[in-house]
């Protein structure tokens, strides 16, 4: 696999990068030449987090770069600010760092180098600086490419990312790893008993579908990934206001996340039988749109009364989750941009998650800290199931209460997951609302790196 253009495997001219804390700074300065000492003092370099100081060489180039880490531990994001401030050249990481930490900093370097230029007539940005990477270059490239895939899919304009386009992206990924790809499209969803996916997507000229990717050996433990693929969400007949609709291209972010995670699983050849399910729809408005008050019989047989057509994500997911449970997977994971309530609880920079396993949740939280990939567990508080009671059906799709929306949505999904199955449900933003080093404004992979670390520990 070719390396991203922010990496090189070797370079004789690479400039060393030295990570410096405020405590280390006096010793570092003592080791410099008198001109370099004066330069550092003149620049006022204090080794604060993200601070960069280039030491000039006699030939007009750069002899060395000092990168401050402040009082923070060195992690994935330590080099990100440097990527955005250094001129194009080759650089190498100086110091005695573990292979795992070098890998993490290289991932951060790549995330800071990311750009989405599909719709630009000309790229007016300078080429990114290049980091020398070592023996794990191929796996590093696979991981970075998977994270770029998540961002690219979410950033793609909705007119270029309808259900058929999402299916094409999944088919391309399947082809790369010799995986099996299939899809059930349009009215065939009813024939194969996926009524809620069909109901949500039937109003659009872009036919709804269930996308499936399968990979691995039959005797390995079954891992199922389910991703919400609402390619655009108008809210349906419960139409969103324009300011709430503007970012709804990201409502297929869950699908992007599971495709990226699947790419990592296949690239690392984890010993699992992988199954990816993406219910892909366009929640549009037409004479055939589903209505508030409609009652649908789901794949599992439970009847659902539609209280709000803008709570469509849980409807498309419930059929896919019921399907996923048929084969009793060892682990079931779903990703979805499901509720604004989760954003109110943890903000836009943290992926909220729910789990039926305390052990899984604790392990994920540990990897989240190690990877600098923030997630936060919310409770599956069973008394709130009362909010899902319907007058006419087994449950409603949306509570009338304005409170605990993320928990109620997770409890709705839990009704379609068998009790004995280990299950993780992510409810995340999938979008950076503002720019920071390594996290450009736009589509974002949230919880994917922490989740993959858990899978490596569990199966690797």
Secondary structure, DSSP 8 states (H G I E B T S, - for coil): ----TTEES--TT-EEEEEE-HHHHHHHHHTS-HHHHHHHHHHT----TT-EEEEE-TTSSEEEEEEE-TTS---TTTTHHHHHHS-SSEEEE-S---HHHHHHHHHHHHHHH----TT-SS--S----EEE--TTHHHHHHHHHHHHHHHHHHHS-GGG-SHHHHHHHHHHHHHHTT-EEEEEETTHHHHTT-HHHHHHHTTSSS--EEEEEEES-TTSEEEEEEEEEEEEE--TTS---HHHHTTGGGGGHHHHHHHHHHHHHHHTT-SEEEEEEEEEEEE--STT---TT-EEE-TTS-EEE-S-TT--HHHHHHHHHHHHHTTT-SEEEEEE---HHHHHHH-SSSEEEEES-HHHHHHHHHHHHHHT--EEE----GGGGGGG--SSSSEESS-SSSSSHHHHHHHHHHTTS-TTS-EEEEE---EESS-BTTB-SEE---SHHHHHHHHHHHH-
